[in-house]
Amino acid sequence: MALSEGTKNQERGSYLKLSSFLFMQTKAVKKPGFWLALIVMLLLGLPVISLIFIAMQGANKNANNIAFLIENVLPHSSLVTLKILIGVAVGTSVIGAVTAWLITFFCFPGRSILSWGLMLPLAVPTYLASYGMVEFFSFTGPLQETYRAVMGYKSAQDYSLFSANGLFDIRSIHGAVFIFSFVLYPYVYLSTRALFQLQGARLMEVARSLGANQWRVFYRILLPLARPAVALGVSLALMETINDIGAMEYLGVKTLTFSVFSVWLNQGDIAGAAQLSLVLLMLVLVLIAIERISRLGQQFFEARYSTRSDFSPVKLSGFKAAGALLICILPVLFGFVIPFYSLSKFAWVYIDKAYSSDLWAALSTSLLLAAVAALVTVAIALILAYVDRVSKLQVISTFVRFSTLGYAVPGTIIALGIFLPLAQLDNWMDGLMRNYVGISTGLLITGSGVSLIYAYVVRFMAMGEGQLHGAFKKISPSQDMAARSLGRSNFKTLTEVLLPSLRPAIASACILVFIDCLKELSATIMLRPFGINTLATYIYDYASQARVEEAGLAAIIIVIVSIIPVIILSKTALHKG
């Protein structure tokens, strides 16, 4: 009987807790922050909502197109995408985990430089890396020239190593895997090294005191420990892989993303493109789930009696030191040095392009669009992060988190989801102005670059909100309480008390979003107004005409500017390494 009463009391307590929780969430509806977060979530979620609507509308109108896509396009492009994703997952995880292990636990010549140098491939967008690598592996490139000189060959007919069916055919699926693995491994390197720095040192010390072999420690202890960090890095690398259009088109690899692009722009079938996009979106959702699960598993704890400074890396010498140096140099060589060298050579040969009005127009357009998008993104991110901080309600936090999922959605899908509703809005406004004012507004939104800014905001909101959310976490809530007790409103608390402390994070968020907008290609190709080019589309247009070398200067500008986030990361993520 006592047990029964205890059980009833426990159930009653659980019911009261649940009722209290639901009551608190329901109260959120009465708060302005709730409606603000909801409106922003709907605006940022519009591309996906629109995409579903377009796909369903197309399914009702034309079943033949769907059957054709299912039979002829979807199987091949899905298989190609799957092969590339598997290859990139293996490549990035091996390169990233091994280099993180060597840099963290061993001392060898060049280690201090390579610790940040291994992040340099992040400065090379995948489409630029493919242009540079194809040049390096081409018949007139330095690799084949050296090979012919050493082997005594005179023409390409004398050897098949670099032919279409050869081992080093760069324009192929395995070529794409090779390039993407060496450009995107830093995602795994960063997350894995951060984990090793916080948790691995103590384990390594214990293993060394027990006389364990270094390789055995890595394989049996450190690698299982690093699985959440590796999974996180791999999922981010795969999202970048799925997002790419420029590299895949240049390499002649037809992925799902490229198929969406081709079906829409080349075949004019927007409904079919939307249907393919939904398949791609499901794949993206799987990757998001993997990333979220890996974040849950990635909890860092550090014993009070052990700090990173206590751990001294194992000093390597002789062949071991040379081997470690070689292993860490190769990713930097293939991921950054070779593409940068090839693009620099293009820029030097076509230095006269520096005086091209088209290049300067593309540069000024890129700077303007990226600057406006960065300011809008960070402003919205600041409001979202502060509403989340002030409300302390789960429902608003959920809205804010949902609003930042755009980073995982390929630019192609975002562009497709944005284009139709904005085009319809353009037509509606134009008709309204014609009827009541007698003037035509034309393509006021889609023709002015506003749609591009909208796409950039959706795509990179996570970057801005993540920076500011982390900065808010470092500010004690007592500052808010003190300001409120002195009669300041939430708005004045933000602007007068918190904003001065947030300036470094705001500046960092603006820089990161600005640079990502500057080099974004997938959404820009599909949404750019007629006759308008950004640096990315300027390069893409030349590459599409097999004249990529003439865009070398524009490519070098993007790479050099993109090094700035690498410097920021090296001063924040790895400054304690």
C-alpha positions as CSV (number, residue, x, y, z in Angstrom):
1,M,0.0,0.0,0.0
2,A,2.9,2.4,0.9
3,L,4.5,1.5,-2.4
4,S,1.3,2.3,-4.2
5,E,1.0,5.7,-2.5
6,G,4.7,6.5,-3.3
7,T,4.1,5.6,-6.9
8,K,1.0,7.8,-7.0
9,N,2.9,10.7,-5.5
10,Q,5.7,10.2,-8.0
11,E,3.3,10.2,-10.9
12,R,1.5,13.3,-9.4
13,G,4.9,15.1,-9.2
14,S,5.8,14.2,-12.8
15,Y,2.4,15.4,-13.9
16,L,2.8,18.8,-12.1
17,K,6.3,19.2,-13.7
18,L,4.9,18.5,-17.1
19,S,2.0,20.9,-16.6
20,S,4.4,23.6,-15.4
21,F,6.6,23.1,-18.4
22,L,3.7,23.3,-20.8
23,F,2.3,26.3,-19.1
24,M,5.7,28.1,-19.4
25,Q,5.9,27.3,-23.1
26,T,2.3,28.5,-23.6
27,K,3.1,31.8,-21.9
28,A,5.8,32.3,-24.5
29,V,3.0,33.0,-27.1
30,K,2.2,36.2,-25.3
31,K,5.8,37.5,-25.6
32,P,6.9,39.6,-28.5
33,G,10.1,37.6,-28.7
34,F,8.1,34.5,-29.6
35,W,6.4,36.1,-32.6
36,L,9.7,37.7,-33.7
37,A,11.5,34.3,-33.6
38,L,8.5,32.6,-35.3
39,I,8.5,35.2,-38.2
40,V,12.2,34.9,-38.7
41,M,12.0,31.1,-38.6
42,L,9.3,31.2,-41.3
43,L,11.3,33.6,-43.5
44,L,14.4,31.5,-43.2
45,G,12.4,28.3,-43.7
46,L,10.6,29.7,-46.7
47,P,12.9,28.0,-49.3
48,V,12.1,24.5,-47.9
49,I,8.4,25.2,-47.6
50,S,8.3,26.6,-51.1
51,L,10.3,23.6,-52.4
52,I,7.8,21.1,-51.1
53,F,4.9,23.1,-52.6
54,I,6.6,23.3,-56.0
55,A,7.4,19.6,-56.0
56,M,3.8,18.6,-55.0
57,Q,2.3,20.9,-57.6
58,G,4.6,19.4,-60.3
59,A,3.6,15.9,-59.2
60,N,-0.1,16.7,-59.7
61,K,0.5,18.2,-63.2
62,N,3.0,16.0,-64.9
63,A,3.5,12.4,-63.8
64,N,5.6,11.6,-67.0
65,N,8.4,13.9,-65.9
66,I,8.6,12.3,-62.5
67,A,8.8,8.8,-64.1
68,F,11.5,10.0,-66.4
69,L,13.5,11.5,-63.5
70,I,13.1,8.3,-61.4
71,E,14.2,6.1,-64.3
72,N,16.9,8.0,-65.9
73,V,18.3,10.7,-63.6
74,L,17.8,9.8,-60.0
75,P,19.5,6.3,-59.9
76,H,22.7,7.4,-61.6
77,S,23.1,10.7,-59.8
78,S,22.2,9.2,-56.4
79,L,24.8,6.4,-56.9
80,V,27.5,8.9,-58.0
81,T,26.7,11.1,-55.0
82,L,26.8,8.2,-52.6
83,K,30.2,7.0,-53.9
84,I,31.7,10.5,-53.5
85,L,30.2,10.9,-50.0
86,I,31.7,7.6,-48.9
87,G,35.0,8.4,-50.4
88,V,35.2,11.9,-48.9
89,A,34.1,10.5,-45.5
90,V,36.9,8.0,-45.5
91,G,39.5,10.5,-46.9
92,T,38.7,13.4,-44.6
93,S,38.5,11.2,-41.5
94,V,41.8,9.5,-42.1
95,I,43.7,12.7,-43.1
96,G,42.1,14.8,-40.3
97,A,42.5,12.3,-37.5
98,V,46.0,11.2,-38.3
99,T,47.3,14.8,-38.7
100,A,45.6,15.9,-35.5
101,W,47.2,13.0,-33.6
102,L,50.7,13.8,-34.9
103,I,50.4,17.5,-34.3
104,T,49.0,17.1,-30.8
105,F,51.1,14.3,-29.3
106,F,54.5,14.5,-31.1
107,C,57.2,17.0,-31.6
108,F,59.1,17.1,-35.0
109,P,60.6,19.7,-37.2
110,G,58.0,22.1,-38.7
111,R,55.3,21.1,-36.2
112,S,54.6,24.7,-35.0
113,I,54.1,25.9,-38.6
114,L,52.0,22.9,-39.7
115,S,49.7,23.2,-36.6
116,W,48.0,26.2,-38.3
117,G,49.2,25.4,-41.9
118,L,47.0,22.3,-41.9
119,M,44.0,24.7,-41.8
120,L,45.0,26.5,-45.0
121,P,42.9,24.3,-47.3
122,L,39.9,26.0,-45.8
123,A,40.8,29.1,-47.7
124,V,40.4,27.3,-51.1
125,P,36.8,26.9,-52.2
126,T,36.2,23.4,-53.7
127,Y,35.5,24.8,-57.2
128,L,38.8,26.7,-57.2
129,A,40.7,23.7,-55.9
130,S,39.3,21.6,-58.8
131,Y,40.4,24.2,-61.3
132,G,43.9,24.3,-59.8
133,M,44.3,20.5,-59.5
134,V,43.1,19.8,-63.1
135,E,45.8,22.2,-64.3
136,F,48.4,20.5,-62.2
137,F,47.4,17.0,-63.4
138,S,46.9,18.1,-67.1
139,F,49.2,17.1,-70.0
140,T,50.9,20.5,-69.9
141,G,51.0,20.6,-66.1
142,P,54.2,20.1,-64.0
143,L,53.3,16.6,-62.9
144,Q,53.0,15.1,-66.4
145,E,55.9,17.1,-67.7
146,T,58.1,15.7,-64.9
147,Y,56.8,12.2,-65.5
148,R,57.6,12.4,-69.3
149,A,61.0,13.8,-68.6
150,V,61.9,11.0,-66.1
151,M,60.4,8.2,-68.1
152,G,61.5,9.4,-71.5
153,Y,58.0,9.7,-73.0
154,K,57.3,12.1,-75.9
155,S,53.5,12.2,-76.1
156,A,50.3,11.3,-74.1
157,Q,49.9,8.1,-76.3
158,D,53.1,6.7,-74.8
159,Y,51.5,6.2,-71.3
160,S,48.0,5.8,-69.8
161,L,48.6,6.7,-66.2
162,F,46.8,10.0,-66.5
163,S,44.3,9.0,-69.2
164,A,40.5,8.8,-68.9
165,N,40.9,5.2,-67.5
166,G,44.2,5.8,-65.8
167,L,45.1,5.7,-62.1
168,F,45.4,9.5,-61.9
169,D,42.4,10.6,-64.0
170,I,41.5,13.8,-62.1
171,R,38.3,14.3,-64.1
172,S,36.4,11.4,-62.5
173,I,34.7,10.3,-59.4
174,H,37.9,9.2,-57.7
175,G,39.4,12.5,-58.8
176,A,36.6,14.4,-57.1
177,V,37.1,12.3,-53.9
178,F,40.8,13.1,-54.0
179,I,40.3,16.8,-54.3
180,F,37.5,17.1,-51.8
181,S,39.3,15.0,-49.2
182,F,42.4,17.2,-49.3
183,V,40.4,20.4,-49.3
184,L,37.8,19.5,-46.6
185,Y,39.8,17.4,-44.1
186,P,40.5,20.6,-41.9
187,Y,36.9,20.2,-40.5
188,V,38.0,16.8,-39.0
189,Y,41.4,18.1,-38.1
190,L,40.0,21.0,-36.1
191,S,37.3,19.1,-34.1
192,T,39.6,16.1,-33.5
193,R,42.5,18.2,-32.4
194,A,40.3,20.1,-30.0
195,L,39.2,16.9,-28.4
196,F,42.7,15.5,-28.2
197,Q,43.9,18.7,-26.5
198,L,41.2,18.5,-23.8
199,Q,41.0,14.8,-23.2
200,G,43.8,12.9,-24.9
201,A,46.8,14.3,-23.1
202,R,46.0,12.6,-19.7
203,L,45.3,9.2,-21.5
204,M,48.5,9.5,-23.4
205,E,50.5,10.1,-20.3
206,V,49.0,7.0,-18.6
207,A,49.6,4.9,-21.6
208,R,53.2,6.0,-21.9
209,S,53.8,5.3,-18.2
210,L,52.6,1.7,-18.9
211,G,54.9,1.3,-21.8
212,A,52.3,1.2,-24.5
213,N,53.2,1.5,-28.1
214,Q,52.2,4.9,-29.6
215,W,50.4,3.4,-32.6
216,R,48.5,1.0,-30.3
217,V,47.5,3.9,-28.0
218,F,46.2,5.8,-31.1
219,Y,44.2,2.8,-32.5
220,R,42.9,1.4,-29.3
221,I,42.3,4.4,-27.1
222,L,42.5,7.8,-28.9
223,L,40.6,6.8,-32.0
224,P,37.5,5.5,-30.2
225,L,37.7,8.6,-28.0
226,A,37.7,10.8,-31.1
227,R,34.7,9.2,-32.9
228,P,32.2,12.0,-32.0
229,A,34.7,14.7,-33.1
230,V,35.5,12.8,-36.3
231,A,31.8,12.3,-37.0
232,L,31.2,16.0,-36.5
233,G,34.0,17.0,-38.9
234,V,33.0,14.4,-41.5
235,S,29.4,15.5,-41.5
236,L,30.4,19.2,-42.1
237,A,32.8,18.1,-44.9
238,L,30.0,16.1,-46.5
239,M,27.6,19.0,-46.4
240,E,30.2,21.1,-48.2
241,T,30.5,18.2,-50.8
242,I,26.8,18.1,-51.4
243,N,26.6,21.9,-51.8
244,D,29.2,22.0,-54.6
245,I,28.2,22.6,-58.2
246,G,31.3,24.3,-59.8
247,A,33.8,21.6,-59.1
248,M,31.5,18.7,-60.0
249,E,30.5,20.3,-63.3
250,Y,34.2,21.0,-64.2
251,L,35.2,17.5,-63.3
252,G,32.4,16.0,-65.3
253,V,30.8,14.3,-62.3
254,K,27.0,14.3,-62.2
255,T,25.9,14.4,-58.6
256,L,22.4,15.0,-57.3
257,T,23.1,18.7,-56.8
258,F,24.4,19.1,-60.3
259,S,21.3,17.2,-61.6
260,V,19.0,19.7,-59.8
261,F,21.0,22.6,-61.4
262,S,20.8,20.9,-64.8
263,V,17.1,20.0,-64.7
264,W,16.1,23.5,-63.7
265,L,18.4,25.7,-65.9
266,N,19.2,23.5,-68.8
267,Q,15.8,21.7,-69.2
268,G,13.6,24.4,-67.7
269,D,11.8,21.9,-65.4
270,I,11.5,23.7,-62.1
271,A,9.1,21.1,-60.7
272,G,11.4,18.3,-61.6
273,A,14.3,20.1,-60.0
274,A,12.2,20.6,-56.9
275,Q,11.4,16.9,-56.7
276,L,15.1,16.0,-57.1
277,S,15.9,18.6,-54.4
278,L,13.6,16.8,-51.9
279,V,15.6,13.6,-52.4
280,L,18.8,15.7,-51.8
281,L,17.2,17.3,-48.8
282,M,16.5,14.0,-47.2
283,L,20.1,13.1,-47.6
284,V,21.0,16.4,-45.9
285,L,18.7,15.7,-43.0
286,V,20.5,12.5,-42.4
287,L,23.8,14.4,-42.3
288,I,22.3,17.0,-39.9
289,A,21.1,14.1,-37.6
290,I,24.7,12.7,-37.6
291,E,26.1,16.1,-36.8
292,R,23.6,16.7,-33.9
293,I,24.3,13.2,-32.5
294,S,28.0,13.8,-32.7
295,R,27.7,17.1,-30.9
296,L,25.8,15.4,-28.1
297,G,28.6,12.9,-27.7
298,Q,31.3,15.5,-27.8
299,Q,31.5,16.5,-24.2
300,F,34.8,17.8,-23.0
301,F,35.9,17.3,-19.4
302,E,39.2,18.2,-17.9
303,A,40.6,17.1,-14.6
304,R,41.6,19.9,-12.3
305,Y,44.9,18.3,-11.5
306,S,45.9,18.0,-15.2
307,T,46.3,20.8,-17.7
308,R,47.5,20.8,-21.3
309,S,50.6,22.6,-20.2
310,D,51.6,19.5,-18.1
311,F,51.8,17.4,-21.2
312,S,55.0,17.3,-23.3
313,P,54.7,15.9,-26.8
314,V,56.9,12.9,-27.7
315,K,60.0,14.1,-29.5
316,L,60.6,12.3,-32.8
317,S,63.9,12.0,-34.6
318,G,65.3,10.3,-37.7
319,F,62.9,8.4,-40.0
320,K,60.0,8.8,-37.6
321,A,60.3,12.6,-37.6
322,A,60.7,12.6,-41.4
323,G,57.6,10.4,-41.7
324,A,55.5,12.6,-39.5
325,L,56.6,15.7,-41.3
326,L,55.8,14.1,-44.7
327,I,52.4,13.0,-43.6
328,C,51.5,16.5,-42.3
329,I,53.0,18.3,-45.4
330,L,51.1,16.3,-48.0
331,P,47.6,17.5,-47.0
332,V,48.8,21.1,-47.1
333,L,50.6,20.5,-50.4
334,F,47.5,19.0,-52.2
335,G,44.9,21.0,-50.4
336,F,46.4,24.5,-50.6
337,V,49.9,24.8,-52.2
338,I,49.2,23.1,-55.5
339,P,45.8,24.9,-56.2
340,F,47.3,28.2,-55.1
341,Y,50.4,27.7,-57.3
342,S,48.2,26.8,-60.4
343,L,45.9,29.8,-59.8
344,S,48.8,32.1,-59.2
345,K,50.4,31.0,-62.5
346,F,47.1,31.7,-64.3
347,A,46.9,35.2,-62.6
348,W,50.5,36.0,-63.7
349,V,50.1,34.9,-67.3
350,Y,46.9,36.9,-67.6
351,I,47.9,39.8,-65.4
352,D,46.5,42.2,-68.1
353,K,43.0,41.0,-66.8
354,A,43.7,43.3,-63.8
355,Y,42.6,46.2,-66.0
356,S,39.4,44.4,-67.1
357,S,36.3,46.4,-66.4
358,D,34.4,43.1,-66.1
359,L,36.6,42.0,-63.3
360,W,36.3,45.2,-61.3
361,A,32.6,45.2,-61.8
362,A,32.4,41.6,-60.5
363,L,34.6,42.6,-57.6
364,S,32.6,45.6,-56.6
365,T,29.3,43.7,-56.9
366,S,30.7,40.9,-54.7
367,L,31.9,43.4,-52.1
368,L,28.5,45.2,-52.1
369,L,26.4,42.0,-51.9
370,A,28.6,40.4,-49.3
371,A,28.8,43.5,-47.1
372,V,25.0,44.0,-47.1
373,A,24.3,40.3,-46.5
374,A,26.9,40.2,-43.7
375,L,25.3,43.2,-41.9
376,V,21.8,41.9,-42.3
377,T,22.7,38.4,-41.2
378,V,24.6,39.5,-38.1
379,A,21.9,42.0,-37.2
380,I,19.2,39.3,-37.3
381,A,21.5,36.8,-35.6
382,L,22.1,39.3,-32.8
383,I,18.3,39.7,-32.3
384,L,17.7,36.0,-32.3
385,A,20.6,35.2,-29.9
386,Y,19.4,37.9,-27.5
387,V,15.7,36.9,-27.7
388,D,16.9,33.3,-26.9
389,R,19.0,34.6,-23.9
390,V,16.2,36.8,-22.5
391,S,13.3,34.4,-22.9
392,K,14.9,31.2,-21.5
393,L,12.1,29.2,-23.0
394,Q,12.5,26.0,-24.9
395,V,10.0,26.8,-27.6
396,I,11.9,30.0,-28.6
397,S,15.2,28.2,-28.4
398,T,13.8,25.6,-30.8
399,F,12.7,28.3,-33.2
400,V,16.1,29.9,-33.1
401,R,17.9,26.6,-33.7
402,F,15.6,25.8,-36.6
403,S,16.3,29.2,-38.2
404,T,20.0,28.3,-38.4
405,L,19.6,25.1,-40.4
406,G,20.3,26.8,-43.6
407,Y,24.0,26.2,-43.4
408,A,23.3,22.5,-44.0
409,V,21.0,23.0,-47.0
410,P,22.8,23.2,-50.4
411,G,22.7,26.7,-52.0
412,T,21.0,25.1,-55.0
413,I,18.0,24.1,-52.9
414,I,17.8,27.5,-51.2
415,A,17.9,29.2,-54.6
416,L,15.2,27.0,-56.0
417,G,13.0,27.5,-53.0
418,I,13.5,31.3,-53.0
419,F,13.1,32.0,-56.7
420,L,9.5,31.1,-57.4
421,P,7.9,33.0,-54.4
422,L,10.0,36.0,-55.0
423,A,9.3,36.0,-58.7
424,Q,5.6,35.8,-58.0
425,L,5.9,38.7,-55.5
426,D,7.7,40.7,-58.2
427,N,4.9,40.1,-60.7
428,W,2.3,41.0,-58.1
429,M,4.0,44.3,-57.2
430,D,4.5,45.1,-60.8
431,G,0.8,44.5,-61.6
432,L,-0.3,46.5,-58.6
433,M,1.9,49.5,-59.6
434,R,0.7,49.3,-63.3
435,N,-3.0,49.2,-62.2
436,Y,-2.9,52.0,-59.6
437,V,0.1,54.2,-60.5
438,G,0.6,53.5,-64.2
439,I,4.3,52.6,-63.9
440,S,6.1,49.3,-64.1
441,T,8.5,48.3,-61.3
442,G,10.0,45.4,-63.3
443,L,11.9,42.7,-61.4
444,L,12.3,44.8,-58.3
445,I,13.4,41.9,-56.1
446,T,14.9,39.2,-58.3
447,G,16.4,41.7,-60.7
448,S,18.2,43.8,-58.0
449,G,20.2,41.3,-56.1
450,V,17.8,41.3,-53.1
451,S,17.0,37.6,-53.7
452,L,20.8,36.9,-53.5
453,I,21.1,38.7,-50.2
454,Y,18.1,36.7,-48.9
455,A,19.7,33.5,-50.0
456,Y,23.0,34.4,-48.3
457,V,21.2,35.3,-45.1
458,V,19.4,31.9,-45.1
459,R,22.6,30.1,-45.9
460,F,24.9,31.7,-43.4
461,M,22.7,32.6,-40.5
462,A,24.1,29.7,-38.5
463,M,27.6,31.2,-38.7
464,G,26.5,34.6,-37.4
465,E,24.1,33.2,-34.7
466,G,26.7,30.7,-33.6
467,Q,29.4,33.3,-33.0
468,L,27.0,35.6,-31.1
469,H,25.4,32.8,-29.1
470,G,28.8,31.7,-27.9
471,A,29.7,35.3,-27.0
472,F,26.5,35.7,-25.0
473,K,27.3,32.6,-23.1
474,K,30.5,34.2,-21.9
475,I,28.7,37.2,-20.5
476,S,27.3,36.7,-16.9
477,P,23.5,37.0,-16.6
478,S,24.1,39.2,-13.6
479,Q,24.9,42.0,-16.0
480,D,21.4,41.8,-17.4
481,M,19.9,41.6,-14.0
482,A,21.8,44.7,-12.8
483,A,20.7,46.6,-15.8
484,R,17.1,45.6,-15.4
485,S,17.2,46.5,-11.7
486,L,18.4,50.0,-12.7
487,G,15.3,50.5,-14.9
488,R,16.8,49.7,-18.3
489,S,14.6,47.9,-20.9
490,N,15.7,44.9,-22.7
491,F,16.6,47.0,-25.7
492,K,18.7,49.4,-23.6
493,T,20.3,46.5,-21.8
494,L,21.4,45.1,-25.1
495,T,22.6,48.4,-26.7
496,E,24.2,50.0,-23.6
497,V,25.4,47.1,-21.5
498,L,26.0,44.0,-23.6
499,L,26.9,45.4,-27.0
500,P,30.3,46.8,-26.0
501,S,31.3,43.3,-24.8
502,L,30.0,41.7,-28.0
503,R,31.9,43.9,-30.4
504,P,34.7,41.4,-31.1
505,A,32.2,38.6,-31.7
506,I,30.1,40.8,-34.0
507,A,33.2,41.8,-36.0
508,S,34.3,38.2,-36.2
509,A,30.8,37.1,-37.3
510,C,30.6,39.9,-39.9
511,I,34.0,38.9,-41.4
512,L,33.2,35.2,-41.5
513,V,29.8,35.7,-43.2
514,F,31.2,38.4,-45.5
515,I,33.9,36.0,-46.8
516,D,31.6,33.1,-47.2
517,C,29.2,35.3,-49.2
518,L,32.1,36.4,-51.3
519,K,33.0,32.9,-52.5
520,E,29.5,31.4,-52.6
521,L,28.7,29.9,-56.0
522,S,25.8,27.5,-55.9
523,A,23.0,29.9,-55.1
524,T,24.6,32.8,-56.8
525,I,24.6,31.0,-60.2
526,M,20.9,30.5,-60.0
527,L,19.8,33.8,-58.5
528,R,22.1,36.4,-60.0
529,P,20.3,39.1,-62.0
530,F,20.8,39.0,-65.8
531,G,24.1,40.5,-66.8
532,I,25.4,40.7,-63.3
533,N,28.5,38.8,-62.1
534,T,30.1,38.3,-58.7
535,L,33.7,37.1,-58.4
536,A,32.5,33.5,-58.0
537,T,30.3,33.6,-61.1
538,Y,32.9,35.5,-63.1
539,I,35.3,32.6,-62.5
540,Y,32.6,30.1,-63.2
541,D,31.7,31.6,-66.5
542,Y,35.3,31.4,-67.7
543,A,35.6,27.8,-66.4
544,S,32.4,26.9,-68.3
545,Q,34.0,28.1,-71.5
546,A,37.2,26.1,-70.8
547,R,39.1,29.4,-70.2
548,V,39.5,29.2,-66.4
549,E,43.1,30.5,-66.7
550,E,41.8,33.9,-67.7
551,A,40.0,34.1,-64.3
552,G,43.1,33.4,-62.3
553,L,43.4,36.8,-60.8
554,A,39.8,36.7,-59.5
555,A,40.5,33.3,-58.1
556,I,43.6,34.5,-56.3
557,I,41.6,37.4,-54.8
558,I,39.1,35.0,-53.3
559,V,41.8,32.7,-51.9
560,I,43.8,35.5,-50.3
561,V,40.7,37.0,-48.7
562,S,39.6,33.6,-47.5
563,I,42.8,33.2,-45.5
564,I,41.4,35.7,-43.0
565,P,39.0,33.1,-41.4
566,V,41.9,30.7,-41.1
567,I,43.9,33.3,-39.2
568,I,40.9,33.9,-36.9
569,L,40.5,30.2,-36.3
570,S,44.3,29.8,-35.6
571,K,44.0,32.5,-32.9
572,T,40.9,31.0,-31.3
573,A,40.5,27.3,-31.8
574,L,44.2,26.3,-31.7
575,H,45.9,29.0,-29.7
576,K,46.4,26.7,-26.8
577,G,47.8,23.9,-28.9
